Amino acid sequence: MINISSLIALSENDKRVIIAFVLIFILLFVLVGLIGMLVTKIMRAQGKTIDKMMHDIVVTGVVSDKKHFKKVAKIKSWRRLYKQARIPIIIALAATALLLVYYLVTGYWDANIFGDWGAPNGEGGKGFATLLFLWDFENCPTTTIFGITIISDWPPLLNTPHFSVDAWGSYIFVPLIMTSIVWFFIVVQAFIARGLRIRKLAEQIYEKNLDNYNQTKALTSQNQNTINQ
């Protein structure tokens, strides 16, 4: 249990640190929940595309059983994956080609395209990090609360955003490669969502269910039809 007297003895700075950590924890918890809900909603919407792709051939009876449905649906899903994945792959290949040109022109073969931010005073640099705020998290100010060492203040600033002529290759390569990665991830996610939807539809459409079947009513209906004939 937490000692109340220890809490009272804490300095104002320590109390602010504790409050900040609690708020950060709550924010992360809410953020994770929102991201989970968003991913679920997106996956459901992506999976629905298989309904449009299979609707006509199902209602017309071209696909008549579960096995055939899965086979046709998977072929259509793979074709869609191929068509959608071509663009991000082309972007990635173009980015790689441009990076090679950058190396050949500048000779900076050892340059860190992502992490080189230049001098501490915010000059030079050959990486995309020149455009970012960077902090020295390894040398964060710390404090000890209840015997636990935690960060007590924002870390020192390593780099402020600045433009470097030597980093022109990274300014082209990094946005392109990140775009291709995110794009490809979305395409693959859609493919997985369609696969899950295919399983669900195959079970729903061709399921044999006796939940609402009443044999007495069925026999009565058949006898009535025979009498009417």
C-alpha positions in Angstrom: 0.0 0.0 0.0 1.0 3.6 -0.7 2.1 5.5 2.4 0.0 8.7 2.7 2.7 10.5 4.6 5.1 9.8 1.7 2.7 11.3 -0.8 2.4 14.5 1.4 6.2 14.7 1.6 6.6 14.8 -2.1 7.7 18.0 -3.7 5.4 19.9 -6.1 7.5 18.8 -9.0 7.2 15.2 -8.0 3.4 15.5 -7.8 3.3 17.1 -11.2 5.3 14.2 -12.6 2.9 11.6 -11.1 -0.1 13.5 -12.5 1.5 13.7 -15.9 2.2 9.9 -15.9 -1.4 9.2 -14.9 -2.8 11.4 -17.6 -0.4 9.8 -20.2 -1.5 6.3 -19.1 -5.2 7.3 -19.5 -4.5 8.9 -22.9 -2.7 5.8 -24.1 -5.5 3.6 -22.9 -8.1 5.6 -24.7 -6.0 5.9 -27.8 -5.4 2.1 -28.0 -9.2 1.6 -27.7 -10.0 4.1 -30.4 -7.4 2.5 -32.7 -8.8 -0.9 -32.1 -12.4 0.3 -32.9 -11.1 2.0 -36.1 -9.2 -1.1 -37.3 -12.3 -3.3 -36.6 -14.5 -0.9 -38.6 -12.1 -0.6 -41.5 -11.7 -4.4 -41.6 -15.5 -4.8 -41.7 -15.8 -2.3 -44.5 -12.9 -3.9 -46.5 -14.4 -7.3 -46.1 -17.7 -6.2 -47.6 -16.1 -5.8 -51.0 -16.3 -9.6 -51.4 -20.1 -9.3 -51.2 -20.1 -7.1 -54.3 -17.6 -9.4 -56.1 -19.7 -12.6 -55.4 -23.3 -11.3 -55.4 -24.3 -11.9 -59.0 -22.8 -15.4 -59.4 -24.4 -16.5 -56.1 -27.9 -15.2 -56.8 -27.9 -16.6 -60.3 -26.9 -20.0 -59.0 -23.5 -20.2 -60.8 -21.9 -21.0 -57.4 -24.0 -23.7 -55.8 -22.1 -25.0 -52.8 -19.7 -23.9 -50.1 -16.5 -25.4 -51.6 -17.1 -23.8 -55.0 -18.0 -20.4 -53.3 -14.7 -20.4 -51.4 -12.7 -21.3 -54.5 -14.1 -18.6 -56.7 -14.1 -16.0 -53.9 -10.4 -16.6 -53.1 -9.4 -16.4 -56.8 -11.2 -13.0 -57.1 -9.6 -11.8 -53.8 -6.1 -12.8 -54.9 -6.7 -11.0 -58.3 -7.8 -7.8 -56.4 -4.7 -8.1 -54.2 -2.5 -8.3 -57.2 -4.1 -5.2 -58.8 -4.0 -3.1 -55.6 -0.5 -4.1 -54.6 1.1 -3.1 -57.9 1.0 0.7 -57.2 2.8 0.6 -53.8 5.4 -1.8 -55.2 6.1 0.4 -58.1 6.4 3.4 -55.8 8.9 1.4 -53.6 10.9 0.4 -56.7 11.0 4.0 -57.9 12.1 5.3 -54.5 14.9 2.7 -54.4 16.0 3.8 -57.9 16.1 7.4 -56.9 18.1 6.6 -53.8 20.6 4.8 -56.0 20.9 7.9 -58.2 21.4 10.0 -55.1 24.3 7.7 -53.9 25.9 7.8 -57.4 25.7 11.5 -57.7 26.8 12.5 -54.2 29.0 9.6 -53.3 27.4 9.5 -49.8 27.3 5.7 -49.7 27.6 5.6 -45.9 24.9 8.2 -45.2 22.2 7.3 -42.8 19.1 8.3 -44.9 16.8 8.2 -41.9 18.9 9.1 -38.8 21.6 11.6 -39.9 20.5 15.0 -38.6 23.8 16.9 -38.8 25.6 19.0 -36.2 24.1 19.7 -32.7 23.6 23.3 -33.7 21.1 22.3 -36.4 23.4 22.5 -39.5 24.2 20.0 -42.2 23.1 16.4 -42.2 22.2 13.9 -44.9 19.2 12.2 -43.4 15.4 12.9 -43.2 15.9 13.5 -39.5 17.1 17.0 -40.4 13.4 17.9 -40.8 12.4 16.6 -37.3 12.6 17.7 -33.7 14.9 15.2 -31.9 15.5 14.9 -28.2 18.2 13.2 -26.3 16.1 10.6 -24.4 19.3 8.9 -23.1 20.1 11.9 -20.9 16.6 12.7 -19.6 16.4 14.5 -16.2 15.2 11.9 -13.6 13.8 11.8 -10.1 13.2 9.1 -7.6 9.6 8.4 -6.3 9.0 5.5 -3.9 12.4 4.1 -4.8 11.6 4.2 -8.5 13.6 6.4 -10.9 11.4 8.1 -13.5 11.8 10.9 -16.0 11.1 14.2 -14.4 11.4 16.7 -17.3 11.6 16.9 -21.0 15.0 15.7 -22.5 17.5 18.0 -24.0 16.9 19.0 -27.7 19.3 17.4 -30.2 18.0 18.9 -33.4 15.6 21.5 -34.6 14.0 21.1 -38.1 16.3 22.6 -40.8 16.9 22.1 -44.5 20.1 20.5 -45.7 21.1 20.4 -49.4 23.1 17.2 -48.8 19.9 15.5 -47.7 17.9 16.0 -50.9 18.0 12.2 -51.6 16.4 11.4 -48.2 13.7 14.0 -48.7 12.6 12.2 -51.8 13.2 8.6 -50.7 11.7 8.5 -47.2 8.2 10.0 -48.0 8.0 7.7 -51.0 9.0 4.5 -49.2 6.8 5.3 -46.2 3.8 5.9 -48.5 4.4 2.6 -50.3 4.7 0.7 -47.0 1.5 2.2 -45.5 -0.3 1.7 -48.8 0.8 -2.0 -49.1 -0.1 -2.6 -45.4 -3.7 -1.3 -46.1 -3.9 -3.6 -49.2 -2.8 -6.6 -47.3 -5.2 -5.7 -44.5 -8.0 -5.6 -47.0 -7.0 -9.0 -48.3 -7.1 -10.5 -44.8 -10.5 -8.9 -44.2 -11.8 -10.4 -47.4 -10.5 -13.8 -46.4 -12.4 -13.6 -43.1 -15.5 -12.5 -44.9 -15.3 -15.4 -47.3 -15.3 -17.9 -44.5 -18.3 -16.2 -42.8 -20.3 -16.0 -46.0 -19.6 -19.5 -47.0 -21.0 -20.7 -43.7 -24.0 -18.4 -43.8 -25.1 -18.9 -47.4 -24.9 -22.6 -47.5 -25.6 -23.5 -43.9 -28.2 -26.1 -43.3 -30.2 -25.0 -40.2 -33.1 -26.7 -38.5 -33.6 -24.1 -35.8 -37.0 -23.0 -37.1 -38.0 -26.3 -38.7 -41.2 -27.9 -37.5 -41.9 -31.4 -38.9 -45.6 -31.4 -38.0 -46.2 -28.1 -39.9 -44.1 -29.3 -42.8 -46.1 -32.6 -43.1 -49.4 -30.8 -42.7 -48.4 -28.4 -45.5 -47.4 -31.3 -47.7 -50.7 -33.1 -47.1 -52.7 -29.9 -47.8 -50.9 -29.5 -51.1 -51.7 -33.1 -52.0 -55.4 -32.6 -51.3 -55.5 -29.4 -53.3 -54.0 -31.2 -56.3 
